[in-house]
Amino acid sequence: MIEISTPQARQVRDFVGSLPGVLSINLYGDRLHIALRERGVASGILDQVKTRGFLVDAQREILPSLEDAFIAMVQGQEGG
């Protein structure tokens, strides 16, 4: 999972959601928690975000929070 801080969080969320390798995205103000299929796609996703012209204030690899896990669980129940 990676975290991106950006003043364009909603636009980045919409863009990143269409990229291959992204499992889910949670929005926390100006931060996005992006769950990935595999660790190796993180740099490619960040490159695409920056190439698209979005401002990235910070980026880092993170562990999923309890809130991320809860949201994933709720979304899984809604889908099934």
C-alpha positions in Angstrom: 0.0 0.0 0.0 1.2 3.5 -0.8 0.2 6.9 0.5 0.2 9.9 -1.7 -0.4 13.5 -0.4 -1.7 15.8 -3.0 -3.9 18.9 -3.1 -5.7 17.3 -6.1 -6.6 14.1 -4.1 -10.1 13.6 -5.7 -8.8 14.0 -9.3 -5.8 11.7 -8.6 -8.2 9.2 -7.0 -10.3 9.1 -10.2 -7.2 8.8 -12.4 -5.4 6.1 -10.3 -8.6 4.1 -10.0 -8.4 3.3 -13.7 -4.8 2.1 -13.6 -3.9 -1.7 -13.7 -2.6 -3.1 -10.5 -4.7 -0.9 -8.2 -7.0 -2.9 -5.9 -8.6 0.0 -4.0 -8.2 3.7 -3.0 -9.3 5.4 0.2 -9.4 9.2 0.5 -8.4 10.9 3.7 -8.5 14.6 3.1 -5.5 15.4 0.9 -4.0 11.9 1.3 -4.8 8.7 -0.7 -4.2 5.2 0.5 -3.8 3.0 -2.6 -3.8 -0.7 -2.2 -1.8 -2.5 -4.9 -1.8 -6.0 -6.3 2.0 -6.1 -5.9 4.7 -3.9 -4.6 6.4 -3.6 -8.0 3.7 -1.4 -9.5 4.0 1.5 -7.1 6.8 3.4 -8.9 4.9 3.1 -12.2 1.7 4.4 -10.7 3.6 7.3 -9.1 5.3 8.1 -12.4 2.0 8.1 -14.3 0.4 10.5 -11.7 3.3 12.9 -12.0 3.4 12.6 -15.9 -0.3 13.4 -15.9 0.6 16.7 -14.3 -0.7 16.1 -10.8 1.2 17.7 -7.9 2.5 15.1 -5.4 3.6 16.7 -2.0 4.7 13.4 -0.5 4.7 9.7 -1.2 5.6 6.7 0.9 4.9 3.0 1.4 2.6 2.3 4.3 0.9 -0.6 6.0 -2.9 -0.7 5.8 -4.6 1.1 8.7 -7.5 -0.4 10.7 -9.7 2.0 8.8 -8.4 0.7 5.5 -9.1 -2.8 6.6 -12.6 -1.9 7.8 -13.5 -0.1 4.5 -12.2 -3.1 2.5 -14.3 -5.5 4.6 -17.5 -3.3 4.2 -17.0 -3.0 0.5 -16.5 -6.7 0.2 -19.8 -7.4 2.0 -21.6 -4.9 -0.2 -20.3 -6.5 -3.4 -21.1 -10.0 -2.3 
